[in-house]
Amino acid sequence: MPDQYCAVDLRHSTLVRCRRAPARSRVAWLAAAWFAALACFLPPSLCALPPPENGQVRFQPTEKEQDVPERFRLKPHVFSYEQQFMPTASRSMYISQVTFPSPVETPYPCNNTVHCEYFQPRVGSGHPGVVVLHILGGDFELARTFSRHLAQHGVGALFLIMPYYGPRRPADANVRMISDDPRQTVAGMTQAVLDIRRAAAWLAARDEIDGAQLGIFGISLGGITASLAAAAEPRFTKVCPMLAGGDIAQISWDHPRLTHIREKWLAEGGTRETFFSLLAEVDPVTYADRVRGRKILMLNATQDEIIPRSCTEALWRALGEPELVWYEAGHISASRYLFDGMARVAKFFQPEQPESTLANQPAQP
């Protein structure tokens, strides 16, 4: 049991502070250990897992495929998948690892397989299905937390690991989805969107999922990518970006921590105009008109030091001024509102019912 705790800036892998954990924290660690031990003695029936699955899914574009931006279009095709269930003590869900080939073949074999974790409600059918996307730093626990919460509330959640993250990152190459080279960023985000389109087809084919009630949710980079993917996948009827925005070229060009990207681009002969034109190809604002009319909930922070308020408002206006909840916090300190955010997200993705007043209530930490 640790007697210290450390706060870490996950975006820059730097230690912020480290001090002795308070008594309540040590009690929490003891409680977690107790529950873990208890799980070892659960009845066999509770721990029984479904058998592994190997199958195929047919990707069939909708009648709105002509409205999908050309770089994100997919023709009808069939792809294979594998699903391996993992042990869990949960009474409300199954958790499984799902893999399938990416529609994009890169020079890095490990990046050409899409890795997902599926949080599936144990009972019933006709559940909504949601694709969940992670943050820029590659810490997956926040996405898993939201995925578990969704499954506990009757929503099938498919957490997708985006290109060049986790098991998709080659050990012998310095390549990233979001790169110092904006051309690589465009390629990485394009691949992410095409991977998400296959993920949506996989969810829609599940017996327990209502294919007419698909949605997408993401945080930070995941929220930006979710907004972009919504324009490319007409199946997503609900869209929830959290701590996200648009005008991504503006963020990259002006942010004080990203000046090296601008300087490198200019040193190679690029201009501000060519930089903005290139990144517009994967900016959710560029295609936001295709998402208007769907159900959208935005969750943002008033003092966000990563996503400027002007960029959030640019996406909000482009999407048709949907529901927008402002948290009195920054990008990192918005974690104070974690439980409020989880409640709003779970409510938003529930099956269709009369308009909720939840999004109009004051945010509670």
Phi and psi in degrees as a GROMACS rama.xvg file:
@    title "Ramachandran Plot"
@    xaxis  label "Phi"
@    yaxis  label "Psi"
@TYPE xy
-71.3773  144.169  PRO-2
-108.159  9.73595  ASP-3
-134.585  157.395  GLN-4
-134.722  151.198  TYR-5
-126.351  138.163  CYS-6
-97.0927  131.866  ALA-7
-126.658  134.813  VAL-8
-79.0653  102.384  ASP-9
-68.3192  -23.5338  LEU-10
-72.8839  -29.8197  ARG-11
-122.512  6.4798  HIS-12
52.96  43.48  SER-13
-116.284  144.181  THR-14
-79.7855  127.326  LEU-15
-95.3481  -48.3289  VAL-16
-157.427  158.932  ARG-17
-150.92  122.153  CYS-18
-150.764  170.569  ARG-19
-62.7987  133.265  ARG-20
-68.4082  139.892  ALA-21
-67.4029  165.487  PRO-22
-58.1019  -39.8432  ALA-23
-63.602  -32.0821  ARG-24
-66.8707  -41.8407  SER-25
-65.6837  -34.6264  ARG-26
-64.0887  -39.6223  VAL-27
-62.3626  -40.8609  ALA-28
-63.5529  -40.6684  TRP-29
-63.5393  -41.991  LEU-30
-63.4771  -42.4077  ALA-31
-61.3853  -41.643  ALA-32
-64.9416  -37.6528  ALA-33
-64.3781  -45.1958  TRP-34
-65.6711  -35.5968  PHE-35
-64.3127  -40.8811  ALA-36
-66.4583  -39.4419  ALA-37
-61.3041  -35.4217  LEU-38
-60.6781  -25.9323  ALA-39
-68.6614  -17.9114  CYS-40
-111.518  16.9321  PHE-41
-68.0557  150.595  LEU-42
-57.847  143.237  PRO-43
-54.3142  -35.1977  PRO-44
-62.5256  -32.5475  SER-45
-72.4221  -31.3937  LEU-46
-90.5202  -6.58347  CYS-47
-61.0073  134.273  ALA-48
-112.81  146.716  LEU-49
-63.6045  156.397  PRO-50
-70.0357  157.974  PRO-51
-59.4415  154.144  PRO-52
-121.481  141.173  GLU-53
-133.894  123.008  ASN-54
-155.726  -169.331  GLY-55
-132.051  149.403  GLN-56
-127.512  137.167  VAL-57
-94.7405  121.902  ARG-58
-87.1785  116.192  PHE-59
-122.06  110.183  GLN-60
-57.3606  150.712  PRO-61
-79.2492  175.532  THR-62
-68.3953  -8.96028  GLU-63
-96.8414  13.1749  LYS-64
-60.5822  -28.0066  GLU-65
-67.2312  -18.3321  GLN-66
-88.7619  -9.12139  ASP-67
-74.3132  133.687  VAL-68
-52.5234  139.709  PRO-69
-56.2323  -37.9664  GLU-70
-67.7735  -15.2471  ARG-71
-108.974  8.68278  PHE-72
-79.1634  147.843  ARG-73
-131.412  139.705  LEU-74
-83.92  162.597  LYS-75
-57.8075  136.985  PRO-76
-164.57  170.99  HIS-77
-118.945  136.552  VAL-78
-131.139  152.48  PHE-79
-94.1208  160.535  SER-80
-146.735  159.73  TYR-81
-129.443  141.674  GLU-82
-133.986  124.201  GLN-83
-123.643  118.27  GLN-84
-78.2107  143.388  PHE-85
-110.802  147.374  MET-86
-59.6767  139.535  PRO-87
-151.337  146.591  THR-88
-88.2525  -1.04794  ALA-89
-68.9015  137.523  SER-90
-88.3812  -10.9  ARG-91
-106.32  -12.4352  SER-92
-150.203  158.166  MET-93
-101.626  149.938  TYR-94
-125.078  130.139  ILE-95
-139.006  155.488  SER-96
-95.6896  129.996  GLN-97
-123.442  132.392  VAL-98
-130.301  147.781  THR-99
-156.401  159.757  PHE-100
-69.7205  143.072  PRO-101
-71.7548  145.716  SER-102
-67.3838  -12.8921  PRO-103
-108.121  129.127  VAL-104
-102.578  114.068  GLU-105
-101.167  172.375  THR-106
-69.2263  -2.57887  PRO-107
-114.657  103.573  TYR-108
-53.0821  -39.3526  PRO-109
-64.2174  -27.0198  CYS-110
-81.4287  -10.1756  ASN-111
-88.5069  0.0452782  ASN-112
-112.088  127.225  THR-113
-86.6384  127.319  VAL-114
-107.164  130.486  HIS-115
-133.374  161.175  CYS-116
-125.038  126.572  GLU-117
-107.483  122.714  TYR-118
-105.144  103.311  PHE-119
-110.723  124.421  GLN-120
-56.3767  136.41  PRO-121
-69.8035  -33.5222  ARG-122
-124.546  158.235  VAL-123
87.1722  176.576  GLY-124
-143.555  176.884  SER-125
71.746  22.8073  GLY-126
-75.3899  147.071  HIS-127
-64.3526  156.077  PRO-128
-126.303  138.4  GLY-129
-133.206  133.9  VAL-130
-87.8105  130.334  VAL-131
-114.464  132.873  VAL-132
-120.411  146.472  LEU-133
-92.2964  179.511  HIS-134
-84.7199  171.405  ILE-135
-61.943  -39.7135  LEU-136
-67.0857  -12.1385  GLY-137
82.4292  11.9999  GLY-138
-84.4432  116.275  ASP-139
-89.5041  -9.77705  PHE-140
-65.1217  -34.1287  GLU-141
-65.575  -43.2166  LEU-142
-63.9022  -38.9542  ALA-143
-65.0315  -37.8369  ARG-144
-61.0831  -45.9021  THR-145
-66.2378  -37.3663  PHE-146
-64.2324  -44.3268  SER-147
-60.3872  -44.2958  ARG-148
-63.1017  -40.2441  HIS-149
-62.2622  -46.4403  LEU-150
-62.8683  -37.655  ALA-151
-63.5801  -21.2885  GLN-152
-108.49  25.3225  HIS-153
81.2055  21.3335  GLY-154
-118.449  123.634  VAL-155
-71.653  123.581  GLY-156
-117.69  120.858  ALA-157
-106.966  100.819  LEU-158
-80.6688  118.661  PHE-159
-108.403  129.242  LEU-160
-85.9216  119.704  ILE-161
-76.3026  169.152  MET-162
-54.5745  139.629  PRO-163
65.7213  20.7101  TYR-164
-112.528  151.314  TYR-165
53.492  -127.47  GLY-166
-68.1611  -6.73957  PRO-167
-93.9755  1.24619  ARG-168
-93.3322  120.107  ARG-169
-68.6796  138.654  PRO-170
-74.8644  -23.3051  ALA-171
-108.927  20.0841  ASP-172
-148.323  139.438  ALA-173
-92.633  76.8701  ASN-174
-127.822  137.918  VAL-175
-135.469  155.755  ARG-176
-65.5451  -46.2508  MET-177
-104.785  112.231  ILE-178
-121.488  163.26  SER-179
-64.6356  -22.5305  ASP-180
-94.7688  110.44  ASP-181
-60.3992  -23.9617  PRO-182
-66.9134  -38.0304  ARG-183
-68.8418  -36.3249  GLN-184
-61.0653  -43.3291  THR-185
-61.8775  -43.7632  VAL-186
-65.5612  -42.3489  ALA-187
-65.7871  -43.4317  GLY-188
-70.5737  -33.2587  MET-189
-64.0463  -44.5533  THR-190
-62.1338  -40.5115  GLN-191
-58.6185  -44.9398  ALA-192
-63.3794  -42.979  VAL-193
-66.9617  -36.5167  LEU-194
-61.0091  -42.2377  ASP-195
-64.1979  -35.2168  ILE-196
-63.9165  -40.9593  ARG-197
-66.3209  -37.343  ARG-198
-61.8005  -39.9244  ALA-199
-62.868  -40.4481  ALA-200
-64.966  -38.8094  ALA-201
-63.4976  -45.2213  TRP-202
-61.9728  -45.2703  LEU-203
-62.3588  -26.1319  ALA-204
-83.4823  -8.30296  ALA-205
-72.9775  139.048  ARG-206
-62.6234  -33.5886  ASP-207
-84.2434  -6.35487  GLU-208
-106.482  139.125  ILE-209
-85.9557  108.026  ASP-210
-63.2247  -13.3673  GLY-211
-87.9751  -2.96297  ALA-212
-125.525  63.7042  GLN-213
-102.457  147.374  LEU-214
-145.135  177.05  GLY-215
-142.468  139.961  ILE-216
-138.234  140.578  PHE-217
-156.267  159.04  GLY-218
-118.507  132.369  ILE-219
59.3879  -117.99  SER-220
-55.4385  -39.8355  LEU-221
-61.3018  -34.8454  GLY-222
-71.1022  -38.8603  GLY-223
-62.942  -46.0907  ILE-224
-67.1092  -36.2649  THR-225
-62.5396  -41.1809  ALA-226
-65.1617  -38.2471  SER-227
-67.9946  -45.384  LEU-228
-64.6276  -31.2882  ALA-229
-61.9155  -34.3375  ALA-230
-71.3886  -22.7347  ALA-231
-96.7688  -13.776  ALA-232
-128.218  99.9923  GLU-233
-63.0192  -17.2499  PRO-234
-66.1189  -23.718  ARG-235
-76.2172  108.004  PHE-236
-90.7671  -17.3931  THR-237
-129.815  139.047  LYS-238
-134.928  127.554  VAL-239
-134.716  93.5758  CYS-240
-88.7631  135.881  PRO-241
-119.106  130.476  MET-242
54.7215  45.4772  LEU-243
-127.605  172.873  ALA-244
-167.496  -173.028  GLY-245
-120.898  -162.948  GLY-246
53.8778  51.924  ASP-247
-66.4045  -26.1984  ILE-248
-65.4566  -36.9727  ALA-249
-62.6086  -41.371  GLN-250
-61.2071  -47.7281  ILE-251
-67.421  -34.2887  SER-252
-78.6883  -37.3197  TRP-253
-101.957  -19.6746  ASP-254
-66.4828  131.19  HIS-255
-60.9182  -25.9254  PRO-256
-83.287  -6.0717  ARG-257
-117.308  18.9567  LEU-258
-61.2446  -27.7579  THR-259
-63.9028  -29.3132  HIS-260
-67.7678  -46.3884  ILE-261
-62.8275  -45.4658  ARG-262
-64.4434  -39.1141  GLU-263
-64.8164  -42.1795  LYS-264
-62.4455  -44.509  TRP-265
-67.4059  -37.8871  LEU-266
-65.0145  -27.7874  ALA-267
-87.0722  5.10496  GLU-268
97.6237  2.00104  GLY-269
-76.5243  167.178  GLY-270
-125.533  167.545  THR-271
-59.6968  -40.1157  ARG-272
-64.0616  -44.5683  GLU-273
-69.074  -33.2006  THR-274
-63.5951  -48.7398  PHE-275
-67.1676  -38.0111  PHE-276
-64.5053  -39.9333  SER-277
-65.1526  -49.5636  LEU-278
-72.3133  -18.0205  LEU-279
-61.9531  -22.0189  ALA-280
-66.9125  -20.4384  GLU-281
-127.692  23.8728  VAL-282
-91.2728  126.596  ASP-283
-60.7411  -26.1635  PRO-284
-63.7358  -34.2534  VAL-285
-58.3443  -36.3998  THR-286
-114.604  10.1669  TYR-287
-62.1097  -25.3955  ALA-288
-61.7161  -24.1188  ASP-289
-74.0259  -15.1661  ARG-290
-99.2402  -15.4042  VAL-291
-57.508  142.653  ARG-292
96.0833  -15.8243  GLY-293
-87.0006  171.285  ARG-294
-82.0329  122.565  LYS-295
-132.025  135.626  ILE-296
-130.491  121.727  LEU-297
-106.721  135.727  MET-298
-122.502  116.151  LEU-299
-138.723  167.516  ASN-300
-112.554  136.812  ALA-301
-68.8066  -31.5544  THR-302
-112.743  37.1668  GLN-303
-63.5458  119.411  ASP-304
-88.1021  -6.07981  GLU-305
-103.964  -49.5223  ILE-306
-105.705  100.154  ILE-307
-57.4718  150.09  PRO-308
-57.6547  -35.5181  ARG-309
-61.7385  -33.804  SER-310
-74.4402  -36.8072  CYS-311
-62.2289  -46.3456  THR-312
-68.0075  -30.201  GLU-313
-63.3023  -44.2029  ALA-314
-67.3095  -41.5537  LEU-315
-58.4466  -46.9701  TRP-316
-65.4467  -41.9845  ARG-317
-63.9052  -31.2684  ALA-318
-82.6074  -1.07461  LEU-319
94.6957  22.7209  GLY-320
57.2832  60.5442  GLU-321
-75.6821  -175.618  PRO-322
-58.9605  133.751  GLU-323
-138.349  121.112  LEU-324
-102.951  125.416  VAL-325
-100.981  125.443  TRP-326
-96.4398  135.382  TYR-327
-78.3732  81.424  GLU-328
-166.426  174.798  ALA-329
-98.4714  -174.064  GLY-330
-62.5529  -42.7331  HIS-331
-85.6838  -43.0943  ILE-332
-70.4876  -8.31967  SER-333
-62.3878  -12.0124  ALA-334
-59.7043  -20.6347  SER-335
-60.5914  -23.6073  ARG-336
-102.875  21.4512  TYR-337
-55.812  -49.174  LEU-338
-68.2642  -36.2718  PHE-339
-62.9973  -44.2163  ASP-340
-62.9489  -42.1641  GLY-341
-61.2379  -41.9729  MET-342
-64.2049  -43.2435  ALA-343
-66.4329  -41.1486  ARG-344
-65.8978  -45.8449  VAL-345
-61.8188  -41.2514  ALA-346
-64.8816  -41.9884  LYS-347
-61.3644  -38.661  PHE-348
-92.1276  7.67374  PHE-349
-64.8431  159.019  GLN-350
-54.8862  155.844  PRO-351
-53.9975  130.716  GLU-352
-156.658  175.723  GLN-353
-55.272  152.906  PRO-354
-51.1468  131.997  GLU-355
-88.2628  148.572  SER-356
-95.3836  3.54443  THR-357
-59.3101  -42.5302  LEU-358
-68.0389  -15.3696  ALA-359
-96.7059  -2.4393  ASN-360
-80.4087  151.097  GLN-361
-59.7643  142.87  PRO-362
-68.4861  138.004  ALA-363
-119.41  130.59  GLN-364
